[in-house]
């Protein structure tokens, strides 16, 4: 299995792959012993499938030699290389689009199974191999020497005898006077500064006492002014409330008087209008109008519908009987019945009997029709 680079790097730098696992260089001497050492060096290949010296396919056909010209690439070669660049990206896209394996049913678990032609061992940890190399030891760096500048110029010596430069007793007097005078002057300045600071502190204390007294008086006056202002505002609100109540009372009294004068004739007229509109009614009369009369009308309508239904059915029966008689009378008598002797009473007596029975049946029906006519008129 040939490992390849990722799709991003392959798309950026072109497809790259190697046919064998990386390995360290074989040990060799630092200098070449002979001029033809490169020719005698042997390269060992671990797998003949990747050995370039092994020819695959038809050995009788001649293999085209690799191109050695340095001419610019043709359009076809550029197209092939571009297609090779896009192949890993297209393969990755197809793998992403390909639907995955559905979730296992309850009680089962998916197991990874190799489906390749060549099985290889799968482990969670990648196989690692330690490689070592030895380098020359480095010597410790020596300490940096101190920088000493080069000497320049000439040395000159001078001999000085005692008392040639100065006399201490004479030369020390002005220095001592200056030191003593300066010390006394500094002490006087410090004393004057302390007195000035004490006076300033006393002035500050007096000013703070006066300021506190004025501040207290100011607060008292502000509090008094606030109380006076609040009292004034309260009195003003009370007066406004009093005026509002007086105005509201006067308006209520005026409204009450106006309402009394306005409603003096309103109540009788309202009662009359309500009585005319039907709000004041007799309960018995209302009950008769709303309950009894609708029930009575519905019952009468049902009775009328029953009578109309009976009349309709009777009419249909009469029509059926009449049509049946008409069919019988319109049909010609058979030949055997005409040649029969006249003294046979069977057929002749049957017809009058039937007509008499039909007349007896039709007579009540006619009477019922006559009795139904007044109800229909009602």
C-alpha positions in Angstrom: 0.0 0.0 0.0 1.6 3.3 -1.1 1.1 6.2 1.3 0.4 9.5 -0.3 0.2 13.1 0.8 -3.0 14.8 1.9 -5.4 16.3 -0.7 -4.6 19.9 0.4 -0.8 19.5 0.0 -1.2 17.4 -3.1 -3.3 20.1 -4.7 -0.8 22.8 -3.7 2.5 21.1 -4.5 1.4 18.4 -7.0 0.9 14.7 -6.4 3.8 13.1 -4.6 4.2 9.6 -3.3 6.9 7.2 -2.5 7.0 3.5 -3.2 9.0 2.3 -0.1 9.2 3.1 3.5 11.7 5.7 4.6 15.0 4.2 5.7 18.3 5.5 7.0 21.3 5.8 4.7 23.8 2.9 4.8 27.0 3.5 6.6 29.9 4.5 4.4 33.4 6.0 4.9 33.9 9.7 5.0 36.3 9.6 1.9 36.0 7.4 -1.2 38.7 4.8 -1.4 38.5 4.3 -5.2 37.4 6.4 -8.1 34.9 3.7 -9.2 33.3 3.3 -5.8 30.0 4.6 -7.1 29.9 1.9 -9.7 30.7 -1.0 -7.3 28.2 0.3 -4.7 25.2 -2.1 -4.6 21.6 -0.9 -3.9 19.5 -3.5 -2.2 15.8 -3.6 -2.9 13.6 -5.3 -0.5 10.7 -5.9 -2.9 11.0 -6.9 -6.6 7.6 -5.3 -7.3 9.2 -1.8 -6.9 12.6 -2.7 -8.5 12.9 -0.6 -11.7 15.1 -3.3 -13.2 12.1 -5.7 -13.3 10.1 -5.4 -16.5 6.4 -6.0 -16.4 3.9 -6.8 -19.2 4.8 -8.1 -22.6 8.6 -8.6 -22.8 8.5 -8.9 -26.5 7.3 -5.4 -27.1 9.8 -2.6 -26.9 9.4 0.0 -24.1 9.5 3.6 -25.2 12.6 5.4 -23.9 11.9 8.1 -21.3 11.9 11.6 -22.8 15.2 13.3 -22.5 14.5 16.5 -24.3 14.2 19.8 -22.5 11.5 21.2 -24.7 8.5 22.9 -23.1 5.6 20.7 -22.1 2.9 20.2 -24.7 -0.8 20.9 -24.1 -1.6 17.2 -23.7 1.1 16.7 -21.1 -0.2 19.7 -19.1 -3.7 18.4 -19.3 -2.6 15.0 -18.0 -0.7 16.5 -15.1 -3.7 18.7 -14.2 -6.0 15.7 -14.2 -3.5 13.9 -11.9 -3.6 16.8 -9.6 -7.4 16.8 -9.3 -7.7 13.0 -9.0 -7.1 12.9 -5.1 -9.5 15.8 -4.5 -12.2 14.1 -6.7 -11.6 10.7 -4.9 -12.0 12.4 -1.5 -15.2 14.2 -2.7 -16.7 10.9 -3.9 -15.8 9.2 -0.5 -17.6 12.1 1.3 -20.7 11.8 -0.9 -20.8 8.0 -0.6 -23.5 7.1 2.0 -22.1 5.6 5.2 -23.1 2.4 6.9 -26.4 2.7 8.8 -26.5 2.3 12.6 -26.5 -1.3 13.9 -29.7 -2.7 15.2 -30.2 -3.3 18.9 -28.0 -6.1 20.2 -25.4 -6.0 17.3 -22.2 -4.1 16.8 -20.3 -3.1 13.7 -16.9 -4.7 13.2 -14.2 -3.4 10.8 -13.3 -6.1 8.3 -10.6 -5.8 5.6 -11.8 -6.2 2.1 -8.5 -5.6 0.3 -6.7 -8.3 -1.7 -3.7 -8.2 0.7 -4.3 -8.5 4.4 -2.2 -6.4 6.7 -2.0 -6.1 10.4 -4.1 -3.3 12.0 -3.1 -1.9 15.3 -3.9 1.2 17.3 -0.3 2.1 17.6 1.9 2.9 14.7 5.1 0.9 14.4 8.0 2.9 15.5 11.7 2.2 15.0 14.5 4.0 16.9 17.5 5.2 15.0 20.7 6.5 16.4 23.7 8.5 15.1 26.9 9.5 16.8 28.5 12.9 16.3 31.9 14.2 17.3 32.3 15.6 20.8 32.8 19.4 21.1 35.4 20.9 23.4 34.4 23.4 26.0 34.9 27.0 25.0 37.8 28.7 26.9 36.9 31.7 29.1 37.1 35.1 27.4 40.3 37.0 28.6 39.9 40.4 30.2 40.3 43.4 27.9 43.4 45.4 28.7 44.0 48.4 26.5 47.4 49.0 25.1 49.6 51.4 27.0 50.3 54.8 25.4 52.3 57.8 26.5 55.4 58.2 28.7 55.7 57.8 32.5 56.9 61.0 34.3 57.8 61.3 38.0 58.0 64.4 40.2 59.6 64.7 43.6 57.6 66.9 46.2 59.2 67.7 49.5 57.3 68.2 52.8 55.8 71.7 53.1 56.1 72.6 49.4 52.4 72.3 48.5 50.5 73.8 51.6 50.6 74.3 55.4 47.6 72.6 57.1 47.4 75.0 60.0 47.2 78.0 57.8 45.1 76.5 55.0 42.5 74.9 57.2 41.3 78.2 58.9 39.3 79.5 55.9 37.8 76.1 55.2 36.8 75.7 58.9 35.3 79.2 59.0 33.2 78.4 55.9 32.0 75.1 57.4 31.1 76.7 60.7 29.4 79.7 59.1 27.5 77.5 56.8 26.4 75.2 59.6 25.2 78.2 61.8 23.4 79.7 58.8 21.6 76.4 58.1 20.6 76.0 61.7 19.2 79.6 61.8 17.3 78.8 58.6 15.8 75.7 60.1 14.8 77.5 63.3 13.1 80.3 61.2 11.4 77.6 59.1 10.0 75.8 62.2 8.7 79.1 63.6 7.1 80.0 60.2 5.5 76.5 60.1 4.1 76.9 63.6 2.6 80.2 62.7 1.1 78.7 59.5 -0.4 75.8 61.5 -2.0 78.3 64.0 -3.4 80.3 61.2 -4.8 77.1 59.6 -6.4 76.1 62.8 -8.1 79.5 63.3 -9.2 79.4 59.6 -10.6 75.9 60.0 -12.5 76.8 63.2 -14.0 79.9 61.4 -14.9 77.9 58.4 -16.6 75.2 60.4 -18.6 77.8 62.3 -19.6 79.5 59.0 -20.5 76.1 57.5 -22.7 75.2 60.5 -24.4 78.5 60.2 -24.9 78.0 56.5 -26.4 74.5 57.1 -28.8 76.0 59.8 -29.9 78.7 57.4 -30.4 76.2 54.6 -32.4 73.9 56.8 -34.6 76.9 58.0 -35.1 77.9 54.4 -36.0 74.4 53.4 -38.6 74.1 56.2 -40.1 77.5 55.3 -40.3 76.4 51.6 -41.9 73.1 52.5 -44.4 74.8 54.8 -45.3 77.3 52.0 -45.7 74.5 49.5 -47.9 72.5 51.9 -50.1 75.5 52.6 -50.4 76.2 48.8 -51.4 72.6 48.1 -53.9 72.7 51.0 -55.5 75.8 49.6 -55.7 74.4 46.1 -57.3 71.2 47.5 -59.8 73.3 49.4 -60.7 75.3 46.2 -60.9 72.0 44.2 -63.3 70.5 46.8 -65.4 73.6 46.9 -65.6 73.7 43.1 -66.5 69.9 42.9 -69.2 70.4 45.6 -70.7 73.3 43.7 -70.7 71.3 40.5 -72.3 68.3 42.2 -75.0 70.5 43.6 -75.7 72.1 40.2 -75.6 68.7 38.5 -78.0 67.2 41.1 -80.5 70.1 40.7 -80.3 69.9 36.9 -80.8 66.1 37.0 -83.8 66.5 39.2 -85.4 69.1 36.9 -84.5 67.0 33.8 -85.7 63.7 35.2 -88.9 65.0 36.5 -90.8 64.2 33.3 -88.3 61.5 32.2 -89.5 58.6 34.4 -93.1 58.5 33.2 -92.1 58.8 29.6 -89.6 56.0 30.0 -92.1 53.8 31.6 -94.6 54.5 28.8 -92.0 53.8 26.1 -91.1 50.5 27.9 -94.7 49.5 28.1 -95.2 50.3 24.5 -92.1 48.4 23.5 -93.4 45.3 25.4 -91.0 45.2 28.4 -94.0 45.2 30.8 -96.3 42.3 29.7 -98.7 39.8 31.2 -96.8 36.5 31.9 -99.9 34.3 31.1 -100.4 36.0 27.7 -96.7 35.9 26.9 -96.6 32.2 27.9 -99.6 31.5 25.5 -97.9 33.4 22.7 -94.5 31.9 23.1 -95.3 28.3 24.2 -98.9 27.3 23.5 -99.5 28.8 20.1 -96.2 27.5 18.5 -97.0 24.0 19.9 -100.6 24.2 18.6 -99.4 25.3 15.1 -96.8 22.5 15.0 -99.4 19.9 15.9 -101.9 21.2 13.3 -99.2 21.2 10.7 -98.3 17.6 11.6 -102.0 16.5 11.3 -102.3 18.3 8.0 -99.2 16.6 6.7 -100.6 13.2 7.8 -103.9 13.9 6.0 -102.0 15.0 2.9 -99.9 11.9 3.0 -103.0 9.7 3.3 -104.7 11.4 0.5 -101.6 11.1 -1.7 -101.3 7.3 -0.9 -105.1 6.9 -1.6 -104.7 8.7 -4.9 -101.8 6.5 -5.9 -103.8 3.3 -5.0 -106.9 4.5 -7.0 -104.6 5.3 -10.0 -103.1 1.8 -9.8 -106.5 0.1 -9.6 -107.9 2.2 -12.5 -104.8 1.5 -14.6 -105.2 -2.2 -13.8 -108.9 -2.3 -14.7 -108.2 -0.4 -17.9 -105.6 -2.9 -18.9 -108.0 -5.8 -18.2 -110.9 -4.2 -20.1 -108.7 -3.2 -23.1 -107.3 -6.8 -23.4 -109.5 -9.0 -25.9 -111.2 -12.0 -24.3 -109.8 -15.4 -25.2 -111.6 -17.7 -27.8 -112.4 -20.5 -25.4 -114.2 -18.1 -23.1 -116.5 -16.8 -25.9 -117.6 -20.3 -26.9 -118.4 -21.5 -23.4 -122.0 -22.1 -22.6 -123.9 -19.2 -21.1 -125.3 -21.2 -18.2 -121.8 -21.4 -16.6 -122.0 -18.9 -13.7 -118.3 -18.8 -12.9 -116.8 -16.1 -15.1 -120.0 -14.0 -15.3 -120.6 -14.0 -11.6 -117.0 -13.1 -10.8 -117.0 -9.9 -12.7 -120.1 -8.3 -11.0 -118.8 -9.5 -7.7 -115.5 -7.8 -8.3 -117.1 -4.6 -9.5 -119.4 -4.6 -6.5 -116.5 -5.0 -4.1 -114.5 -2.3 -5.8 -117.5 0.0 -5.6 -117.8 -0.8 -1.9 -114.1 0.0 -1.5 -114.3 3.2 -3.5 -117.3 4.5 -1.6 -115.4 5.0 1.8 -112.5 6.5 -0.1 -114.7 9.1 -1.6 -116.3 9.8 1.8 -112.8 10.2 3.2 -111.9 12.7 0.5 -115.1 14.6 1.2 -114.3 14.7 4.9 -110.7 15.8 4.3 -111.7 18.8 2.2 -112.7 21.0 5.2 -109.5 20.2 7.0 -107.4 21.2 4.0 -109.4 24.4 3.7 -108.7 25.1 7.3 
